[in-house]
Amino acid sequence: MEDKTIDGRKLRFLNIIDEAEHECLACIPRRSWRTKDIIEVLADLMILRGCPEYLRSDNGTEFTANALKKWLLAISVTTAYIEPGSPWENGYCESFNARMRDEFLNGELFGSLREAEVLSKRWQKYYNTIRPHSALGGKPPAPQMLIPCTAGQRITDSGSTIKGKMNGFAALDSQAGIRYDTSKQ
């Protein structure tokens, strides 16, 4: 996704969406993206969330580069490239991009790259924690709610089992279903 600062310089956004949870994992503006930048962002996400089952992306040079393909193969992540001219194959990210354009980018004039970074982070937090999602029954994908627990404690919330302890708070047992969806246009 692209936009520009008020001086006319291009901004390119890397948006990474978790298809299973409908959560925006990254919304990062830069002047340009190289393959090593993409690998760095993905590696940071995988350290925090684990490796996804697959990575769906467009056919941009940053995503089809041999370095990225080799890295993903080495960590057993399948690549799923969408067919050129077939945005419907990447529906979650296309939907996110449309919301981002309508609800955020069309209402902002960025004075600098730094301003775009700060406001994008703020909008990502709003999207994940406050904004209702129709696909999730009007709930946000990552509401601001922490449930204190002790090690090994099991809590049931609306039929979902919460297990274990993560930094003193419970975490939903949904890691196996996490799939990241990336699209940068």
KEMI-777444 format. One record per residue (C-alpha): residue number from 1; y, z, x. Coordinates in steps of 0.25 Angstrom, whole numbers, plus 5000, padded with zeros to 4 digits. Each point is the difference from the previous one (the first is absolute). Example, Ala and Ser with C-alpha at 12.3 -4.5 7.8 and 13.67 -1.06 7.14 Angstrom:
<rs>
@n = 1; py = 4982; pz = 5031; px = 5049
@n = 2; py = 5014; pz = 4998; px = 5006
</rs>
This chain:
<rs>
@n = 1; py = 5000; pz = 5000; px = 5000
@n = 2; py = 5014; pz = 4996; px = 5005
@n = 3; py = 5014; pz = 5005; px = 4998
@n = 4; py = 5012; pz = 5000; px = 5009
@n = 5; py = 5011; pz = 5010; px = 5005
@n = 6; py = 5014; pz = 4997; px = 4996
@n = 7; py = 5003; pz = 4993; px = 5013
@n = 8; py = 4990; pz = 4990; px = 4996
@n = 9; py = 4989; pz = 5004; px = 5009
@n = 10; py = 4986; pz = 4999; px = 4995
@n = 11; py = 4991; pz = 5012; px = 4996
@n = 12; py = 4985; pz = 4999; px = 4999
@n = 13; py = 4993; pz = 5011; px = 4993
@n = 14; py = 4985; pz = 5004; px = 5003
@n = 15; py = 4994; pz = 5005; px = 4987
@n = 16; py = 4986; pz = 5006; px = 5000
@n = 17; py = 4994; pz = 5004; px = 4987
@n = 18; py = 4988; pz = 5008; px = 4997
@n = 19; py = 4993; pz = 4992; px = 4989
@n = 20; py = 4991; pz = 5011; px = 4995
@n = 21; py = 5012; pz = 5011; px = 4998
@n = 22; py = 5011; pz = 4990; px = 4998
@n = 23; py = 5008; pz = 5008; px = 5011
@n = 24; py = 5010; pz = 4993; px = 5010
@n = 25; py = 4995; pz = 5005; px = 5013
@n = 26; py = 5011; pz = 4993; px = 5008
@n = 27; py = 5013; pz = 4993; px = 4997
@n = 28; py = 5006; pz = 4997; px = 5013
@n = 29; py = 5012; pz = 4990; px = 5003
@n = 30; py = 5002; pz = 4994; px = 5013
@n = 31; py = 5007; pz = 4987; px = 5005
@n = 32; py = 4987; pz = 4994; px = 5004
@n = 33; py = 4985; pz = 5004; px = 5000
@n = 34; py = 4990; pz = 4997; px = 5011
@n = 35; py = 4985; pz = 5002; px = 5000
@n = 36; py = 5001; pz = 5012; px = 5009
@n = 37; py = 5010; pz = 5007; px = 4990
@n = 38; py = 4990; pz = 4998; px = 4989
@n = 39; py = 4989; pz = 5006; px = 5008
@n = 40; py = 5008; pz = 5012; px = 5003
@n = 41; py = 5004; pz = 5002; px = 4986
@n = 42; py = 4986; pz = 4998; px = 4995
@n = 43; py = 4994; pz = 5009; px = 5011
@n = 44; py = 5010; pz = 5011; px = 4996
@n = 45; py = 4995; pz = 4999; px = 4985
@n = 46; py = 4986; pz = 5000; px = 5004
@n = 47; py = 5001; pz = 5013; px = 5008
@n = 48; py = 5006; pz = 5007; px = 4988
@n = 49; py = 4991; pz = 4993; px = 4989
@n = 50; py = 4988; pz = 4995; px = 5007
@n = 51; py = 4996; pz = 4985; px = 5001
@n = 52; py = 5000; pz = 4992; px = 4988
@n = 53; py = 4989; pz = 4992; px = 4995
@n = 54; py = 5008; pz = 4987; px = 5001
@n = 55; py = 5014; pz = 4995; px = 5003
@n = 56; py = 5005; pz = 4990; px = 4990
@n = 57; py = 5012; pz = 4992; px = 5005
@n = 58; py = 5007; pz = 4986; px = 5000
@n = 59; py = 4998; pz = 4990; px = 5011
@n = 60; py = 5013; pz = 5003; px = 5008
@n = 61; py = 4998; pz = 4999; px = 5015
@n = 62; py = 5001; pz = 5015; px = 5002
@n = 63; py = 4988; pz = 5002; px = 4991
@n = 64; py = 4991; pz = 4988; px = 5005
@n = 65; py = 5003; pz = 5002; px = 5015
@n = 66; py = 4987; pz = 5002; px = 5008
@n = 67; py = 5005; pz = 5014; px = 5006
@n = 68; py = 5000; pz = 5005; px = 4985
@n = 69; py = 4987; pz = 4994; px = 4996
@n = 70; py = 4993; pz = 5006; px = 5013
@n = 71; py = 5006; pz = 5014; px = 4998
@n = 72; py = 4996; pz = 5000; px = 4985
@n = 73; py = 4986; pz = 4995; px = 5004
@n = 74; py = 4998; pz = 5011; px = 5010
@n = 75; py = 5003; pz = 5011; px = 4990
@n = 76; py = 4991; pz = 4993; px = 4989
@n = 77; py = 5011; pz = 4996; px = 4991
@n = 78; py = 4998; pz = 4987; px = 4992
@n = 79; py = 5012; pz = 4990; px = 4999
@n = 80; py = 5002; pz = 4994; px = 4986
@n = 81; py = 5011; pz = 4989; px = 5001
@n = 82; py = 5005; pz = 4994; px = 4988
@n = 83; py = 5000; pz = 4985; px = 4998
@n = 84; py = 5014; pz = 4994; px = 5003
@n = 85; py = 5008; pz = 4998; px = 4988
@n = 86; py = 4991; pz = 5010; px = 4992
@n = 87; py = 5009; pz = 5013; px = 4998
@n = 88; py = 4991; pz = 5004; px = 4988
@n = 89; py = 4989; pz = 5003; px = 5010
@n = 90; py = 5009; pz = 5011; px = 5005
@n = 91; py = 5004; pz = 5006; px = 4987
@n = 92; py = 5003; pz = 5014; px = 5004
@n = 93; py = 5009; pz = 4997; px = 5011
@n = 94; py = 5007; pz = 4989; px = 4992
@n = 95; py = 5003; pz = 5009; px = 4989
@n = 96; py = 5005; pz = 5011; px = 5010
@n = 97; py = 5009; pz = 4989; px = 5006
@n = 98; py = 5006; pz = 4996; px = 4987
@n = 99; py = 5003; pz = 5015; px = 4996
@n = 100; py = 5006; pz = 5002; px = 5014
@n = 101; py = 5009; pz = 4988; px = 4998
@n = 102; py = 5004; pz = 5003; px = 4986
@n = 103; py = 5001; pz = 5015; px = 5001
@n = 104; py = 5005; pz = 5002; px = 5014
@n = 105; py = 5004; pz = 4987; px = 5009
@n = 106; py = 5009; pz = 4994; px = 4989
@n = 107; py = 5008; pz = 5012; px = 4999
@n = 108; py = 5003; pz = 5003; px = 5015
@n = 109; py = 5009; pz = 4994; px = 5010
@n = 110; py = 4994; pz = 5004; px = 5014
@n = 111; py = 5011; pz = 5003; px = 5010
@n = 112; py = 4990; pz = 5001; px = 5012
@n = 113; py = 4985; pz = 5000; px = 5003
@n = 114; py = 5001; pz = 5015; px = 5001
@n = 115; py = 5005; pz = 5001; px = 4986
@n = 116; py = 4989; pz = 4991; px = 4994
@n = 117; py = 4990; pz = 5009; px = 5007
@n = 118; py = 5006; pz = 5013; px = 4994
@n = 119; py = 5001; pz = 4994; px = 4986
@n = 120; py = 4987; pz = 4993; px = 5000
@n = 121; py = 4993; pz = 5013; px = 5004
@n = 122; py = 5007; pz = 5007; px = 4988
@n = 123; py = 4996; pz = 4989; px = 4991
@n = 124; py = 4986; pz = 5001; px = 5004
@n = 125; py = 5000; pz = 5015; px = 4998
@n = 126; py = 5005; pz = 4997; px = 4986
@n = 127; py = 4990; pz = 4989; px = 4997
@n = 128; py = 4989; pz = 5009; px = 5004
@n = 129; py = 5004; pz = 5014; px = 4995
@n = 130; py = 5009; pz = 4998; px = 4987
@n = 131; py = 4999; pz = 4985; px = 4995
@n = 132; py = 4990; pz = 4999; px = 4989
@n = 133; py = 4990; pz = 4989; px = 5001
@n = 134; py = 4994; pz = 4994; px = 4988
@n = 135; py = 4987; pz = 4997; px = 5007
@n = 136; py = 4999; pz = 5015; px = 5002
@n = 137; py = 5003; pz = 5004; px = 4986
@n = 138; py = 5014; pz = 5003; px = 5003
@n = 139; py = 4998; pz = 5009; px = 5012
@n = 140; py = 5005; pz = 4997; px = 5014
@n = 141; py = 4989; pz = 4998; px = 5010
@n = 142; py = 5003; pz = 5012; px = 5009
@n = 143; py = 5007; pz = 5010; px = 4992
@n = 144; py = 5007; pz = 5011; px = 5007
@n = 145; py = 4990; pz = 5011; px = 4998
@n = 146; py = 4992; pz = 5008; px = 5010
@n = 147; py = 4988; pz = 5009; px = 4996
@n = 148; py = 4998; pz = 5012; px = 5009
@n = 149; py = 4985; pz = 5003; px = 5003
@n = 150; py = 4991; pz = 5007; px = 5010
@n = 151; py = 4990; pz = 4993; px = 5008
@n = 152; py = 4988; pz = 4995; px = 4992
@n = 153; py = 5007; pz = 5003; px = 4987
@n = 154; py = 4997; pz = 4990; px = 4989
@n = 155; py = 5010; pz = 4998; px = 4989
@n = 156; py = 4998; pz = 4991; px = 4988
@n = 157; py = 5013; pz = 4993; px = 4994
@n = 158; py = 4998; pz = 4990; px = 4989
@n = 159; py = 4986; pz = 4997; px = 5004
@n = 160; py = 5003; pz = 4997; px = 5015
@n = 161; py = 4994; pz = 5009; px = 5010
@n = 162; py = 5009; pz = 5005; px = 5011
@n = 163; py = 4992; pz = 5004; px = 5012
@n = 164; py = 5003; pz = 5006; px = 5014
@n = 165; py = 5012; pz = 5004; px = 5007
@n = 166; py = 5011; pz = 4991; px = 5006
@n = 167; py = 5011; pz = 5008; px = 5007
@n = 168; py = 4999; pz = 5011; px = 4990
@n = 169; py = 5000; pz = 4991; px = 4987
@n = 170; py = 4989; pz = 4993; px = 4992
@n = 171; py = 4999; pz = 4985; px = 5002
@n = 172; py = 4993; pz = 4991; px = 4989
@n = 173; py = 4986; pz = 4995; px = 5005
@n = 174; py = 5004; pz = 4985; px = 4999
@n = 175; py = 5000; pz = 4995; px = 5014
@n = 176; py = 4988; pz = 4991; px = 4998
@n = 177; py = 5008; pz = 4992; px = 4990
@n = 178; py = 5013; pz = 4998; px = 5009
@n = 179; py = 5003; pz = 4985; px = 5002
@n = 180; py = 5013; pz = 4996; px = 5006
@n = 181; py = 5007; pz = 4988; px = 4995
@n = 182; py = 5010; pz = 4994; px = 5009
@n = 183; py = 5010; pz = 4989; px = 4997
@n = 184; py = 5012; pz = 4996; px = 5007
@n = 185; py = 5008; pz = 4988; px = 4995
</rs>
